[in-house]
Amino acid sequence: HFVGNYGNAWWKQREEFTAFNGPIVFTTNCIVPPLENASYKERMFTANSTGYPGCRHIAADADGHKDFSEVIALAKQCQPPVELEQGEIVGGFAHNQVMQLADKVVEAVKSGAIRKFVVMAGCDGRMKSRDYYADFARALPEDTVILTAGCAKYRYNKLPLGDIQGIPRVLDAGQCNDSYSLAVIALKLKEVFQLNDINELPIVYNIAWYEQKAVIVLLALLSLGVKHIHLGPTLPAFLSPNVAKVLVERFGIGGITSPDEDLKRFGIL
């Protein structure tokens, strides 16, 4: 059961894992190598495709089940986490949950209460340029809803953005791997509104990328035929001129500028 959120994006883990005091289970990548004197190294576990030297790995048995008894036993011996902040975050909006809200969402779109969805999934990073995403979220009109997954959300998921007729204005599907849910939601909306093309949906894509997982999410969106995706803070430097040309000409891939300018360019204002 998901109890709550502790901490922020991956790049703050050295200080936040120290303050957490309890065991940490890595289920996906974004492990920052701990310093030699890190107090939490003995509390690190890995699972699934992750692994790190010196960490205990929790492997699945023949039936795919994992035994977390060692993690639980350690947790009972640890001190409580140090409080970092106070407040509430609304989460848990993977596709199954959003589908339960489908009638409310469809009605809100038809009535004009929700005019646009903005997909702001992806990665966060240390760079000051990523403040753009917090500023962009703050500047969004109140008839827009953010669909997110991945640690990019920590730039705006604690902002008081409110809700639209009981629907939170930030629908958080989870971690990067849960971007699948955002694609399922988009395809379901296409079906509900009886559209021929996914690009006819009132959805804007403003993706924050950092590394390979975000690029995989981009490829998945392209495979669905999604066009006019905006990537930031910069376009991937590893794109060759020919590949970049294809992405721009065939899919309308673009970058970002400033929140105010992009709200106009994306047709939100």
Number of C-alpha atoms within 10 A of each C-alpha: 3 6 5 9 10 14 16 16 18 18 15 13 18 17 12 19 23 16 19 20 17 21 22 17 18 20 15 15 14 13 16 12 12 14 10 7 7 13 14 20 18 12 19 19 22 20 17 14 11 16 18 14 7 10 16 17 18 21 15 12 9 7 6 7 10 13 11 12 9 12 18 12 11 12 16 11 10 13 11 12 14 13 10 11 8 6 5 10 14 14 17 14 23 22 21 14 12 21 16 11 14 17 12 16 20 15 12 17 17 12 10 11 15 22 17 21 22 22 23 26 29 28 24 24 19 11 8 8 11 17 15 18 24 18 15 19 23 15 13 19 15 16 17 22 25 26 25 28 28 24 21 27 28 17 20 19 22 14 13 11 18 13 15 17 12 10 16 16 24 29 24 27 25 19 17 21 16 19 28 16 22 23 17 16 19 18 16 16 19 18 13 12 12 9 13 10 13 18 16 11 16 18 20 21 21 25 25 29 24 18 13 9 17 21 15 13 21 18 13 15 18 17 9 13 13 20 19 19 21 22 21 21 23 15 17 15 8 8 11 9 10 9 11 17 14 12 18 15 10 13 15 14 20 18 16 19 14 11 18 13 12 17 16 10 12 17 10 18 12
